[in-house]
């Protein structure tokens, strides 16, 4: 079984001090670097939020407060603080991540009309090419780590499973935005119900 590692959105804006910080995000860096160096993966794919100013998912675009919801193409979603603007420090990968190990970088969310949580498709279903890349290399198993566990990691994992990949989320290489452990557990249970393996 050939496997790939998908490393989701390890960008400065998702780390402490960033525009959309995930609590304790720094704690996963060593784990992810060790996974990338392990030799277990045929390919390593990094993903990168890559937004334009006035992106439709930004609360500022609608003169509303962050974390309220709005109707968008494909997914009824959250309005976020401005984050990961193209060619800014916030969009750069965290300096502690060994990005030279990435074989491919998937940039997502660059269409300012629609957001993109998954590495496989935009929220309106537009394909990002990752499935064809992996299947073209006879990869049938994907392991997923990164930020945030309950958003982009989750959607990437669900889309991988839908596309027939044997899919695992490595919890020790992921952190969530959701701070309520009961709510987070429901999210994790739903992922397992969709055929995704969760492991430490």
C-alpha positions in Angstrom: 0.0 0.0 0.0 1.5 3.3 -1.1 0.7 6.2 1.2 0.9 10.0 1.2 1.1 12.5 4.0 -1.2 15.6 3.6 0.0 18.5 5.8 -2.8 21.0 6.1 -2.3 24.8 6.5 0.7 25.1 8.7 0.7 28.9 8.1 1.7 31.7 10.5 -1.9 33.1 10.7 -3.0 29.8 12.3 -0.3 29.9 15.0 -0.3 31.8 18.3 -0.1 35.5 17.5 -1.7 35.0 14.0 -4.9 36.4 12.7 -6.8 33.1 13.2 -4.8 31.3 15.8 -5.4 27.7 16.7 -4.6 27.1 20.4 -1.3 25.2 21.0 -0.6 24.9 17.3 3.1 25.0 18.0 2.9 21.7 19.8 2.4 19.7 16.6 5.5 21.0 14.7 8.0 18.4 15.9 5.5 15.5 15.3 4.9 16.6 11.7 8.6 17.1 11.0 9.3 13.6 12.3 6.5 12.1 10.2 7.9 13.8 7.1 11.4 12.5 7.8 10.2 9.0 8.6 10.4 7.6 5.0 6.9 6.1 5.3 5.4 8.3 2.7 5.7 8.1 -1.1 4.7 11.7 -1.4 4.2 14.6 1.0 1.6 17.3 0.1 1.4 20.7 1.8 -1.7 22.8 1.6 -1.8 26.6 1.9 -4.8 29.0 2.3 -4.2 31.7 -0.3 -6.8 34.4 0.0 -7.4 37.7 -1.8 -8.4 40.8 0.1 -12.2 41.2 0.4 -12.6 37.4 0.3 -16.2 36.4 0.6 -15.5 34.4 3.7 -14.0 37.4 5.6 -16.3 39.1 8.1 -14.8 42.5 7.1 -16.1 42.0 3.6 -19.6 42.0 4.9 -19.1 44.5 7.7 -20.0 41.8 10.2 -18.4 40.3 13.3 -16.1 37.2 12.8 -17.5 33.8 13.6 -21.1 34.6 12.5 -22.4 32.5 9.6 -23.4 33.2 6.1 -24.7 31.4 3.1 -22.0 30.6 0.6 -21.5 28.4 -2.5 -21.8 24.8 -1.3 -21.3 25.1 2.4 -23.2 27.2 5.0 -20.1 28.6 6.5 -18.4 30.8 9.1 -17.2 34.4 8.5 -13.6 34.5 9.5 -11.2 37.2 10.5 -9.0 38.3 7.5 -6.2 35.7 7.3 -3.7 34.1 4.9 -3.7 37.0 2.4 -1.6 36.1 -0.6 2.1 37.1 -0.4 1.9 38.1 3.3 3.8 36.8 6.3 0.5 35.4 7.7 0.2 33.2 4.6 3.7 31.9 4.8 4.4 28.5 6.3 5.6 28.4 9.9 9.4 28.7 9.9 9.8 25.6 12.0 8.2 23.3 9.4 10.6 21.5 7.1 8.7 22.6 3.9 11.6 21.4 1.7 10.1 17.9 2.2 6.9 18.9 0.4 6.6 17.3 -3.0 3.5 19.4 -3.9 1.8 22.4 -2.5 -1.9 22.8 -3.0 -3.1 26.4 -2.7 -6.8 26.9 -1.9 -9.3 29.6 -1.3 -7.7 31.9 -4.0 -11.2 32.4 -5.7 -12.5 35.3 -3.6 -16.1 34.3 -4.2 -15.8 30.9 -2.5 -13.8 29.4 0.4 -11.9 26.1 0.3 -11.6 24.0 3.4 -10.6 20.7 1.7 -7.4 20.1 -0.1 -9.4 18.1 -2.7 -12.0 20.7 -3.7 -13.3 24.2 -3.2 -16.5 24.6 -1.1 -18.5 24.8 -4.3 -17.1 21.4 -5.5 -14.5 22.8 -7.9 -11.8 20.1 -8.1 -8.2 21.1 -7.0 -6.4 18.2 -8.7 -5.2 16.4 -5.7 -7.1 13.2 -6.3 -5.7 12.8 -9.8 -2.2 13.5 -8.6 -2.4 10.9 -5.9 -4.2 8.2 -7.9 -1.8 8.8 -10.8 1.0 7.8 -8.4 -0.9 4.7 -7.3 -1.3 6.1 -3.8 -4.2 4.5 -2.0 -3.7 5.5 1.6 -3.5 9.1 3.0 -2.5 10.3 6.4 -3.6 13.8 7.3 -2.2 16.3 9.9 -2.3 20.0 10.5 -4.6 22.9 11.2 -7.4 23.0 12.1 -8.5 19.5 13.0 -12.2 20.5 13.1 -12.2 22.5 9.8 -9.7 22.0 7.0 -8.2 18.7 8.3 -11.8 17.3 8.8 -13.0 18.4 5.3 -9.8 17.1 3.7 -10.2 13.7 5.4 -13.9 13.4 4.5 -13.2 14.2 0.9 -10.3 11.7 0.8 -12.6 8.9 2.2 -15.3 9.8 -0.3 -12.8 9.4 -3.1 -11.8 5.9 -2.0 -8.6 6.5 -0.1 -7.8 4.6 3.0 -7.8 7.7 5.3 -6.2 8.3 8.7 -6.1 11.5 10.7 -3.1 11.6 13.1 -4.4 13.4 16.2 -1.0 14.1 17.7 -0.2 16.1 14.5 -3.4 18.2 14.5 -5.0 20.9 16.7 -8.5 22.1 16.7 -10.1 25.6 16.9 -13.0 24.1 18.9 -12.2 24.4 22.6 -15.2 22.5 23.9 -14.1 18.9 24.2 -17.7 17.5 24.1 -18.3 19.3 20.8 -15.0 18.3 19.4 -15.7 14.7 20.3 -18.9 14.8 18.3 -16.9 16.0 15.3 -14.4 13.2 15.8 -17.2 10.6 16.1 -18.7 11.9 12.9 -15.4 11.5 11.1 -15.1 7.9 12.3 -18.7 7.3 11.1 -17.6 8.3 7.6 -14.8 5.6 7.6 -11.9 7.8 8.7 -9.4 6.2 11.1 -8.3 8.4 14.0 -4.9 7.5 15.6 -2.5 9.2 18.0 
